[in-house]
């Protein structure tokens, strides 16, 4: 695994952008220079994040999200954990 997180990553296992190995390693996200802990999905190349909106859920039981545009800086929280 490389030291750079994927360009696009989602926390929902039903998403095609879900990557279990990256999530196990721990991915942090800085959005517009501020650390965000409620990120559901991000895309660096398109410059947006989806943040969960409190504890509200939609009809399918998924968290309600808000899409914001700006500078996205993902990073791995754990140093290189090669197995």
PDB file as gemmi writes it, atoms N, CA and C in Angstrom:
CRYST1    1.000    1.000    1.000  90.00  90.00  90.00 P 1                      
ATOM      1  N   UNK A   1       0.848  -1.178   0.000  1.00  0.00           N  
ATOM      2  CA  UNK A   1       0.000   0.000   0.000  1.00  0.00           C  
ATOM      3  C   UNK A   1       0.889   1.235   0.000  1.00  0.00           C  
ATOM      4  N   UNK A   2       0.482   2.255  -0.688  1.00  0.00           N  
ATOM      5  CA  UNK A   2       1.268   3.477  -0.780  1.00  0.00           C  
ATOM      6  C   UNK A   2       1.017   4.367   0.439  1.00  0.00           C  
ATOM      7  N   UNK A   3       1.796   5.432   0.537  1.00  0.00           N  
ATOM      8  CA  UNK A   3       1.646   6.364   1.646  1.00  0.00           C  
ATOM      9  C   UNK A   3       0.645   7.466   1.360  1.00  0.00           C  
ATOM     10  N   UNK A   4       0.021   7.450   0.180  1.00  0.00           N  
ATOM     11  CA  UNK A   4      -1.000   8.445  -0.131  1.00  0.00           C  
ATOM     12  C   UNK A   4      -2.366   7.777  -0.129  1.00  0.00           C  
ATOM     13  N   UNK A   5      -3.330   8.390   0.514  1.00  0.00           N  
ATOM     14  CA  UNK A   5      -4.689   7.833   0.525  1.00  0.00           C  
ATOM     15  C   UNK A   5      -5.303   7.880  -0.874  1.00  0.00           C  
ATOM     16  N   UNK A   6      -6.362   7.109  -1.108  1.00  0.00           N  
ATOM     17  CA  UNK A   6      -7.013   7.132  -2.421  1.00  0.00           C  
ATOM     18  C   UNK A   6      -7.601   8.507  -2.742  1.00  0.00           C  
ATOM     19  N   UNK A   7      -7.751   8.784  -4.045  1.00  0.00           N  
ATOM     20  CA  UNK A   7      -8.312  10.051  -4.497  1.00  0.00           C  
ATOM     21  C   UNK A   7      -9.753  10.206  -4.031  1.00  0.00           C  
ATOM     22  N   UNK A   8     -10.497   9.110  -4.003  1.00  0.00           N  
ATOM     23  CA  UNK A   8     -11.891   9.139  -3.569  1.00  0.00           C  
ATOM     24  C   UNK A   8     -12.123   7.962  -2.643  1.00  0.00           C  
ATOM     25  N   UNK A   9     -12.773   8.207  -1.518  1.00  0.00           N  
ATOM     26  CA  UNK A   9     -12.990   7.172  -0.523  1.00  0.00           C  
ATOM     27  C   UNK A   9     -14.335   7.383   0.145  1.00  0.00           C  
ATOM     28  N   UNK A  10     -15.058   6.288   0.390  1.00  0.00           N  
ATOM     29  CA  UNK A  10     -16.350   6.348   1.057  1.00  0.00           C  
ATOM     30  C   UNK A  10     -16.353   5.406   2.247  1.00  0.00           C  
ATOM     31  N   UNK A  11     -17.072   5.764   3.294  1.00  0.00           N  
ATOM     32  CA  UNK A  11     -17.174   4.939   4.493  1.00  0.00           C  
ATOM     33  C   UNK A  11     -18.313   3.919   4.391  1.00  0.00           C  
ATOM     34  N   UNK A  12     -19.192   4.076   3.407  1.00  0.00           N  
ATOM     35  CA  UNK A  12     -20.339   3.175   3.225  1.00  0.00           C  
ATOM     36  C   UNK A  12     -19.905   1.934   2.440  1.00  0.00           C  
ATOM     37  N   UNK A  13     -20.070   0.716   3.015  1.00  0.00           N  
ATOM     38  CA  UNK A  13     -19.662  -0.501   2.306  1.00  0.00           C  
ATOM     39  C   UNK A  13     -20.404  -0.751   0.999  1.00  0.00           C  
ATOM     40  N   UNK A  14     -21.538  -0.149   0.782  1.00  0.00           N  
ATOM     41  CA  UNK A  14     -22.294  -0.331  -0.460  1.00  0.00           C  
ATOM     42  C   UNK A  14     -21.774   0.544  -1.594  1.00  0.00           C  
ATOM     43  N   UNK A  15     -20.880   1.465  -1.301  1.00  0.00           N  
ATOM     44  CA  UNK A  15     -20.347   2.380  -2.308  1.00  0.00           C  
ATOM     45  C   UNK A  15     -19.234   1.711  -3.111  1.00  0.00           C  
ATOM     46  N   UNK A  16     -19.120   2.017  -4.404  1.00  0.00           N  
ATOM     47  CA  UNK A  16     -18.013   1.461  -5.192  1.00  0.00           C  
ATOM     48  C   UNK A  16     -16.663   2.054  -4.789  1.00  0.00           C  
ATOM     49  N   UNK A  17     -16.640   3.125  -4.007  1.00  0.00           N  
ATOM     50  CA  UNK A  17     -15.405   3.771  -3.584  1.00  0.00           C  
ATOM     51  C   UNK A  17     -14.993   3.364  -2.168  1.00  0.00           C  
ATOM     52  N   UNK A  18     -15.629   2.342  -1.616  1.00  0.00           N  
ATOM     53  CA  UNK A  18     -15.299   1.822  -0.289  1.00  0.00           C  
ATOM     54  C   UNK A  18     -14.006   1.020  -0.377  1.00  0.00           C  
ATOM     55  N   UNK A  19     -13.048   1.284   0.517  1.00  0.00           N  
ATOM     56  CA  UNK A  19     -11.773   0.566   0.552  1.00  0.00           C  
ATOM     57  C   UNK A  19     -11.487   0.185   2.003  1.00  0.00           C  
ATOM     58  N   UNK A  20     -11.723  -1.083   2.321  1.00  0.00           N  
ATOM     59  CA  UNK A  20     -11.604  -1.551   3.701  1.00  0.00           C  
ATOM     60  C   UNK A  20     -10.181  -1.422   4.236  1.00  0.00           C  
ATOM     61  N   UNK A  21      -9.192  -1.734   3.404  1.00  0.00           N  
ATOM     62  CA  UNK A  21      -7.799  -1.670   3.856  1.00  0.00           C  
ATOM     63  C   UNK A  21      -7.391  -0.244   4.223  1.00  0.00           C  
ATOM     64  N   UNK A  22      -7.814   0.723   3.442  1.00  0.00           N  
ATOM     65  CA  UNK A  22      -7.487   2.123   3.742  1.00  0.00           C  
ATOM     66  C   UNK A  22      -8.192   2.576   5.017  1.00  0.00           C  
ATOM     67  N   UNK A  23      -9.444   2.175   5.199  1.00  0.00           N  
ATOM     68  CA  UNK A  23     -10.184   2.577   6.393  1.00  0.00           C  
ATOM     69  C   UNK A  23      -9.627   1.916   7.652  1.00  0.00           C  
ATOM     70  N   UNK A  24      -9.150   0.671   7.540  1.00  0.00           N  
ATOM     71  CA  UNK A  24      -8.537  -0.001   8.689  1.00  0.00           C  
ATOM     72  C   UNK A  24      -7.273   0.730   9.123  1.00  0.00           C  
ATOM     73  N   UNK A  25      -6.537   1.233   8.160  1.00  0.00           N  
ATOM     74  CA  UNK A  25      -5.301   1.961   8.460  1.00  0.00           C  
ATOM     75  C   UNK A  25      -5.600   3.311   9.108  1.00  0.00           C  
ATOM     76  N   UNK A  26      -6.754   3.874   8.823  1.00  0.00           N  
ATOM     77  CA  UNK A  26      -7.148   5.140   9.416  1.00  0.00           C  
ATOM     78  C   UNK A  26      -6.843   6.303   8.498  1.00  0.00           C  
ATOM     79  N   UNK A  27      -7.872   6.926   7.974  1.00  0.00           N  
ATOM     80  CA  UNK A  27      -7.701   8.066   7.073  1.00  0.00           C  
ATOM     81  C   UNK A  27      -8.290   9.294   7.751  1.00  0.00           C  
ATOM     82  N   UNK A  28      -7.483  10.334   7.885  1.00  0.00           N  
ATOM     83  CA  UNK A  28      -7.946  11.611   8.400  1.00  0.00           C  
ATOM     84  C   UNK A  28      -8.144  12.570   7.240  1.00  0.00           C  
ATOM     85  N   UNK A  29      -9.012  13.557   7.422  1.00  0.00           N  
ATOM     86  CA  UNK A  29      -9.302  14.509   6.351  1.00  0.00           C  
ATOM     87  C   UNK A  29      -9.265  15.930   6.911  1.00  0.00           C  
ATOM     88  N   UNK A  30      -8.483  16.772   6.235  1.00  0.00           N  
ATOM     89  CA  UNK A  30      -8.503  18.209   6.502  1.00  0.00           C  
ATOM     90  C   UNK A  30      -9.283  18.853   5.364  1.00  0.00           C  
ATOM     91  N   UNK A  31     -10.313  19.604   5.730  1.00  0.00           N  
ATOM     92  CA  UNK A  31     -11.132  20.294   4.731  1.00  0.00           C  
ATOM     93  C   UNK A  31     -10.988  21.788   4.968  1.00  0.00           C  
ATOM     94  N   UNK A  32     -10.461  22.485   3.971  1.00  0.00           N  
ATOM     95  CA  UNK A  32     -10.164  23.922   4.069  1.00  0.00           C  
ATOM     96  C   UNK A  32      -9.268  24.206   5.270  1.00  0.00           C  
ATOM     97  N   UNK A  33      -8.327  23.289   5.547  1.00  0.00           N  
ATOM     98  CA  UNK A  33      -7.367  23.468   6.626  1.00  0.00           C  
ATOM     99  C   UNK A  33      -7.856  23.087   8.007  1.00  0.00           C  
ATOM    100  N   UNK A  34      -9.095  22.592   8.133  1.00  0.00           N  
ATOM    101  CA  UNK A  34      -9.671  22.228   9.423  1.00  0.00           C  
ATOM    102  C   UNK A  34      -9.898  20.723   9.461  1.00  0.00           C  
ATOM    103  N   UNK A  35      -9.476  20.076  10.543  1.00  0.00           N  
ATOM    104  CA  UNK A  35      -9.654  18.631  10.722  1.00  0.00           C  
ATOM    105  C   UNK A  35     -11.151  18.313  10.856  1.00  0.00           C  
ATOM    106  N   UNK A  36     -11.642  17.387  10.041  1.00  0.00           N  
ATOM    107  CA  UNK A  36     -13.048  16.969  10.088  1.00  0.00           C  
ATOM    108  C   UNK A  36     -13.115  15.510  10.529  1.00  0.00           C  
ATOM    109  N   UNK A  37     -14.011  15.211  11.447  1.00  0.00           N  
ATOM    110  CA  UNK A  37     -14.160  13.846  11.952  1.00  0.00           C  
ATOM    111  C   UNK A  37     -15.454  13.192  11.496  1.00  0.00           C  
ATOM    112  N   UNK A  38     -16.330  13.932  10.826  1.00  0.00           N  
ATOM    113  CA  UNK A  38     -17.624  13.391  10.408  1.00  0.00           C  
ATOM    114  C   UNK A  38     -17.727  13.234   8.891  1.00  0.00           C  
ATOM    115  N   UNK A  39     -16.614  12.890   8.239  1.00  0.00           N  
ATOM    116  CA  UNK A  39     -16.587  12.750   6.782  1.00  0.00           C  
ATOM    117  C   UNK A  39     -17.113  11.368   6.394  1.00  0.00           C  
ATOM    118  N   UNK A  40     -18.122  11.333   5.541  1.00  0.00           N  
ATOM    119  CA  UNK A  40     -18.676  10.075   5.036  1.00  0.00           C  
ATOM    120  C   UNK A  40     -18.025   9.685   3.709  1.00  0.00           C  
ATOM    121  N   UNK A  41     -17.652  10.681   2.903  1.00  0.00           N  
ATOM    122  CA  UNK A  41     -17.043  10.432   1.598  1.00  0.00           C  
ATOM    123  C   UNK A  41     -16.287  11.690   1.186  1.00  0.00           C  
ATOM    124  N   UNK A  42     -15.196  11.496   0.417  1.00  0.00           N  
ATOM    125  CA  UNK A  42     -14.464  12.648  -0.095  1.00  0.00           C  
ATOM    126  C   UNK A  42     -13.931  12.355  -1.484  1.00  0.00           C  
ATOM    127  N   UNK A  43     -13.617  13.411  -2.232  1.00  0.00           N  
ATOM    128  CA  UNK A  43     -12.972  13.308  -3.537  1.00  0.00           C  
ATOM    129  C   UNK A  43     -11.990  14.472  -3.661  1.00  0.00           C  
ATOM    130  N   UNK A  44     -10.705  14.140  -3.742  1.00  0.00           N  
ATOM    131  CA  UNK A  44      -9.670  15.161  -3.809  1.00  0.00           C  
ATOM    132  C   UNK A  44      -9.679  15.866  -5.162  1.00  0.00           C  
ATOM    133  N   UNK A  45      -9.745  15.100  -6.257  1.00  0.00           N  
ATOM    134  CA  UNK A  45      -9.654  15.692  -7.596  1.00  0.00           C  
ATOM    135  C   UNK A  45     -10.827  16.623  -7.906  1.00  0.00           C  
ATOM    136  N   UNK A  46     -12.019  16.319  -7.399  1.00  0.00           N  
ATOM    137  CA  UNK A  46     -13.179  17.174  -7.636  1.00  0.00           C  
ATOM    138  C   UNK A  46     -13.341  18.223  -6.544  1.00  0.00           C  
ATOM    139  N   UNK A  47     -12.642  18.076  -5.413  1.00  0.00           N  
ATOM    140  CA  UNK A  47     -12.645  19.077  -4.349  1.00  0.00           C  
ATOM    141  C   UNK A  47     -13.929  19.158  -3.551  1.00  0.00           C  
ATOM    142  N   UNK A  48     -14.415  18.027  -3.041  1.00  0.00           N  
ATOM    143  CA  UNK A  48     -15.614  18.044  -2.205  1.00  0.00           C  
ATOM    144  C   UNK A  48     -15.556  16.959  -1.132  1.00  0.00           C  
ATOM    145  N   UNK A  49     -16.356  17.158  -0.085  1.00  0.00           N  
ATOM    146  CA  UNK A  49     -16.538  16.167   0.984  1.00  0.00           C  
ATOM    147  C   UNK A  49     -18.023  16.041   1.267  1.00  0.00           C  
ATOM    148  N   UNK A  50     -18.420  14.883   1.741  1.00  0.00           N  
ATOM    149  CA  UNK A  50     -19.779  14.677   2.254  1.00  0.00           C  
ATOM    150  C   UNK A  50     -19.656  14.491   3.758  1.00  0.00           C  
ATOM    151  N   UNK A  51     -20.300  15.381   4.505  1.00  0.00           N  
ATOM    152  CA  UNK A  51     -20.264  15.337   5.958  1.00  0.00           C  
ATOM    153  C   UNK A  51     -21.616  14.896   6.481  1.00  0.00           C  
ATOM    154  N   UNK A  52     -21.606  14.055   7.523  1.00  0.00           N  
ATOM    155  CA  UNK A  52     -22.869  13.641   8.115  1.00  0.00           C  
ATOM    156  C   UNK A  52     -23.482  14.825   8.842  1.00  0.00           C  
ATOM    157  N   UNK A  53     -24.796  14.953   8.719  1.00  0.00           N  
ATOM    158  CA  UNK A  53     -25.526  16.080   9.308  1.00  0.00           C  
ATOM    159  C   UNK A  53     -26.146  15.634  10.625  1.00  0.00           C  
ATOM    160  N   UNK A  54     -25.353  15.661  11.673  1.00  0.00           N  
ATOM    161  CA  UNK A  54     -25.844  15.262  12.990  1.00  0.00           C  
ATOM    162  C   UNK A  54     -26.147  13.781  13.050  1.00  0.00           C  
ATOM    163  N   UNK A  55     -27.198  13.428  13.783  1.00  0.00           N  
ATOM    164  CA  UNK A  55     -27.572  12.023  13.946  1.00  0.00           C  
ATOM    165  C   UNK A  55     -28.786  11.645  13.096  1.00  0.00           C  
ATOM    166  N   UNK A  56     -29.181  12.512  12.176  1.00  0.00           N  
ATOM    167  CA  UNK A  56     -30.356  12.248  11.360  1.00  0.00           C  
ATOM    168  C   UNK A  56     -30.071  11.156  10.336  1.00  0.00           C  
ATOM    169  N   UNK A  57     -31.097  10.354  10.053  1.00  0.00           N  
ATOM    170  CA  UNK A  57     -30.982   9.244   9.110  1.00  0.00           C  
ATOM    171  C   UNK A  57     -32.021   9.391   8.009  1.00  0.00           C  
ATOM    172  N   UNK A  58     -31.724   8.836   6.837  1.00  0.00           N  
ATOM    173  CA  UNK A  58     -32.712   8.832   5.763  1.00  0.00           C  
ATOM    174  C   UNK A  58     -33.599   7.591   5.901  1.00  0.00           C  
ATOM    175  N   UNK A  59     -34.476   7.373   4.926  1.00  0.00           N  
ATOM    176  CA  UNK A  59     -35.420   6.247   5.005  1.00  0.00           C  
ATOM    177  C   UNK A  59     -34.731   4.898   5.020  1.00  0.00           C  
ATOM    178  N   UNK A  60     -33.557   4.807   4.409  1.00  0.00           N  
ATOM    179  CA  UNK A  60     -32.828   3.539   4.342  1.00  0.00           C  
ATOM    180  C   UNK A  60     -31.936   3.324   5.561  1.00  0.00           C  
ATOM    181  N   UNK A  61     -31.905   4.280   6.489  1.00  0.00           N  
ATOM    182  CA  UNK A  61     -31.095   4.146   7.685  1.00  0.00           C  
ATOM    183  C   UNK A  61     -29.674   4.653   7.528  1.00  0.00           C  
ATOM    184  N   UNK A  62     -29.378   5.297   6.408  1.00  0.00           N  
ATOM    185  CA  UNK A  62     -28.053   5.882   6.183  1.00  0.00           C  
ATOM    186  C   UNK A  62     -28.031   7.302   6.738  1.00  0.00           C  
ATOM    187  N   UNK A  63     -26.857   7.778   7.156  1.00  0.00           N  
ATOM    188  CA  UNK A  63     -26.797   9.151   7.673  1.00  0.00           C  
ATOM    189  C   UNK A  63     -27.101  10.178   6.580  1.00  0.00           C  
ATOM    190  N   UNK A  64     -27.815  11.230   6.964  1.00  0.00           N  
ATOM    191  CA  UNK A  64     -28.055  12.345   6.046  1.00  0.00           C  
ATOM    192  C   UNK A  64     -26.735  13.087   5.894  1.00  0.00           C  
ATOM    193  N   UNK A  65     -26.426  13.500   4.666  1.00  0.00           N  
ATOM    194  CA  UNK A  65     -25.145  14.146   4.421  1.00  0.00           C  
ATOM    195  C   UNK A  65     -25.318  15.499   3.750  1.00  0.00           C  
ATOM    196  N   UNK A  66     -24.277  16.312   3.885  1.00  0.00           N  
ATOM    197  CA  UNK A  66     -24.203  17.619   3.252  1.00  0.00           C  
ATOM    198  C   UNK A  66     -22.929  17.622   2.426  1.00  0.00           C  
ATOM    199  N   UNK A  67     -23.014  18.037   1.158  1.00  0.00           N  
ATOM    200  CA  UNK A  67     -21.851  18.077   0.271  1.00  0.00           C  
ATOM    201  C   UNK A  67     -21.295  19.497   0.246  1.00  0.00           C  
ATOM    202  N   UNK A  68     -20.017  19.626   0.613  1.00  0.00           N  
ATOM    203  CA  UNK A  68     -19.348  20.920   0.629  1.00  0.00           C  
ATOM    204  C   UNK A  68     -18.157  20.892  -0.309  1.00  0.00           C  
ATOM    205  N   UNK A  69     -17.886  22.015  -0.965  1.00  0.00           N  
ATOM    206  CA  UNK A  69     -16.762  22.103  -1.901  1.00  0.00           C  
ATOM    207  C   UNK A  69     -15.651  22.945  -1.312  1.00  0.00           C  
ATOM    208  N   UNK A  70     -14.417  22.508  -1.573  1.00  0.00           N  
ATOM    209  CA  UNK A  70     -13.246  23.227  -1.083  1.00  0.00           C  
ATOM    210  C   UNK A  70     -12.025  22.337  -1.186  1.00  0.00           C  
ATOM    211  N   UNK A  71     -10.943  22.752  -0.545  1.00  0.00           N  
ATOM    212  CA  UNK A  71      -9.692  22.011  -0.578  1.00  0.00           C  
ATOM    213  C   UNK A  71      -9.767  20.819   0.362  1.00  0.00           C  
ATOM    214  N   UNK A  72      -9.473  19.618  -0.169  1.00  0.00           N  
ATOM    215  CA  UNK A  72      -9.519  18.377   0.601  1.00  0.00           C  
ATOM    216  C   UNK A  72      -8.104  17.821   0.711  1.00  0.00           C  
ATOM    217  N   UNK A  73      -7.663  17.533   1.942  1.00  0.00           N  
ATOM    218  CA  UNK A  73      -6.331  16.993   2.185  1.00  0.00           C  
ATOM    219  C   UNK A  73      -6.444  15.721   3.024  1.00  0.00           C  
ATOM    220  N   UNK A  74      -6.517  14.538   2.397  1.00  0.00           N  
ATOM    221  CA  UNK A  74      -6.557  13.302   3.175  1.00  0.00           C  
ATOM    222  C   UNK A  74      -5.147  12.864   3.569  1.00  0.00           C  
ATOM    223  N   UNK A  75      -5.051  12.127   4.671  1.00  0.00           N  
ATOM    224  CA  UNK A  75      -3.769  11.590   5.126  1.00  0.00           C  
ATOM    225  C   UNK A  75      -4.035  10.334   5.950  1.00  0.00           C  
ATOM    226  N   UNK A  76      -3.031   9.470   6.034  1.00  0.00           N  
ATOM    227  CA  UNK A  76      -3.142   8.281   6.867  1.00  0.00           C  
ATOM    228  C   UNK A  76      -2.766   8.646   8.291  1.00  0.00           C  
ATOM    229  N   UNK A  77      -3.571   8.229   9.252  1.00  0.00           N  
ATOM    230  CA  UNK A  77      -3.281   8.518  10.668  1.00  0.00           C  
ATOM    231  C   UNK A  77      -2.169   7.624  11.185  1.00  0.00           C  
ATOM    232  N   UNK A  78      -2.169   6.351  10.771  1.00  0.00           N  
ATOM    233  CA  UNK A  78      -1.122   5.432  11.192  1.00  0.00           C  
ATOM    234  C   UNK A  78       0.022   5.487  10.192  1.00  0.00           C  
ATOM    235  N   UNK A  79       1.263   5.478  10.682  1.00  0.00           N  
ATOM    236  CA  UNK A  79       2.372   5.416   9.731  1.00  0.00           C  
ATOM    237  C   UNK A  79       2.331   4.105   8.943  1.00  0.00           C  
ATOM    238  N   UNK A  80       3.108   4.025   7.908  1.00  0.00           N  
ATOM    239  CA  UNK A  80       3.116   2.879   7.011  1.00  0.00           C  
ATOM    240  C   UNK A  80       3.058   1.567   7.794  1.00  0.00           C  
ATOM    241  N   UNK A  81       1.940   0.859   7.655  1.00  0.00           N  
ATOM    242  CA  UNK A  81       1.748  -0.418   8.348  1.00  0.00           C  
ATOM    243  C   UNK A  81       1.766  -1.535   7.321  1.00  0.00           C  
ATOM    244  N   UNK A  82       2.943  -1.820   6.809  1.00  0.00           N  
ATOM    245  CA  UNK A  82       3.083  -2.870   5.781  1.00  0.00           C  
ATOM    246  C   UNK A  82       2.937  -4.234   6.425  1.00  0.00           C  
ATOM    247  N   UNK A  83       2.136  -5.079   5.786  1.00  0.00           N  
ATOM    248  CA  UNK A  83       1.933  -6.449   6.307  1.00  0.00           C  
ATOM    249  C   UNK A  83       2.492  -7.440   5.340  1.00  0.00           C  
TER     250      UNK A  83                                                      
END                                                                             
